[in-house]
């Protein structure tokens, strides 16, 4: 049953050690155990199973999912059970006529379990202290996910329950979890995660409330890319860039800083054997050369504030070290990217 459910329902294909996988395996074990007890003692007490199956429905609700996935899991479990129990009956040489009542018993049992889960789902929904606020927190978390849960409640339905019309574009803002956001409009979704307060802003006009709060505000993005705006805001806050959209190139380079460091090492490999001072001067000269339009000694000299003849000497040394690579567009691109990454890392990272 577990294998069939995991195979056919994408949302249950979690790692075997995950909470979802454990709950699934436990539910299947309980259902099979209860069915066996009912066969042995049809009138025996069964109420101790009710809270277990109500819990499954409650978990679906609390995790922002509808009942479709769980109901499908019950149907798949019943289908597998009918086939396997019929095989057991056949191997035991029971009459073939037992297959029909056996299947009916399985379906009746599964239907009863599903009813308990539905009851648990509805009880959880009815018992929410503040349904709209809870749903808005859930909606914020959903919008900020990079990969959505395939079993999750459809986004328009969730937004409808949250009384939050889905906009075309949003921005995300990041503040400390302890920040006072009492002045923030109620149309701003908010959720606390990892010591931070993450906000989803549906309207450009609402950005004025963040002035002076120290919030890092991400760029405007399409609704399904809200996680990108949040990602920029978090990087920007880390670097003290409260308007990260004005520094996207820096954020891009820093996000891949370990790879940028490797690229820098690769580009500067010919200078590694030189004395540190000389290597640093030639590195600066290489950066100025790559940034110059005509790639001439006077341009390099002006950029570095040195004499043109000094620039010529350094350029000759670079030519000896790098050879034809200085004329290779691919190498020049790599070198510019590497040196820009190096500069950004030095100026912004501790």
Secondary structure, DSSP 8 states (H G I E B T S, - for coil): -HHHHHHH-GGG---TTSHHHHHHHHHHHHHHHHHHHHHH-TTS--HHHHHHHHHHHHHHHHTTB-SHHHHHHHHHHHHHHHHHHHHHHHHTT--TTHHHHHHHHHHHHHHHHHHHHHHHHHHHHHT-SSHHHHHHHHHHHHHT-SS--TTB--HHHHHHHTT----SEEEEEEEETT---TTS-TTSEEEEETTEEEEEE--GGGGGGGTTTT-EE---EEGGGHHHHHHHHHHHHHHT-SSGGGGHHHHHHHHTHHHHHHHHHHHTGGGTTS-HHHHHHHHHHHHHHHH-SS--HHHHHHHHTS-HHHHHHHHHHHHHHHGGGGG-HHHHHHHHHHHHHHHHHHHH--
